[in-house]
Amino acid sequence: MAGRARNGDSRPTGDPPIATPGRRFASGATDADECGRRLPVLDEQFGRSGGDV
């Protein structure tokens, strides 16, 4: 798959882990409560780079 990490990670290369909950919320795959539980943990571990998610 072009543009994907080769280590088995399904996120596009260069995409910070904290972006995933925002994408999933925007697509309707998760609700606001789930997104709200995950974001603080990821923000603590990875921070926000490149603006808000």
SVG drawing of the C-alpha trace seen along z (x, -y; Angstrom):
<svg xmlns="http://www.w3.org/2000/svg" viewBox="-22 -24 30 30">
<polyline fill="none" stroke="black" stroke-width="0.4" points="0.0,0.0 1.5,-3.3 1.6,-5.9 1.2,-3.5 3.6,-2.5 5.3,0.9 5.4,1.9 1.8,3.2 0.4,-0.1 -2.7,-1.1 -2.3,-4.8 -0.8,-6.8 2.9,-7.5 3.6,-10.8 0.1,-10.9 0.4,-11.4 -1.5,-8.9 -3.6,-11.6 -5.2,-12.3 -6.9,-8.8 -9.7,-9.5 -10.6,-12.8 -10.8,-11.0 -12.9,-8.2 -15.3,-10.7 -15.6,-12.8 -16.5,-9.6 -19.1,-8.6 -17.2,-5.5 -17.0,-6.7 -19.1,-9.0 -18.1,-12.1 -17.7,-10.2 -15.3,-7.7 -13.3,-10.4 -13.2,-12.4 -11.8,-9.5 -9.0,-8.8 -7.8,-12.2 -6.4,-13.2 -4.4,-10.0 -3.0,-10.4 -2.3,-14.1 -0.3,-13.3 1.7,-10.6 2.2,-12.2 1.1,-15.8 -0.6,-17.7 1.6,-18.5 0.3,-20.4 -2.7,-21.9 -5.9,-20.7 -7.4,-17.4"/>
</svg>
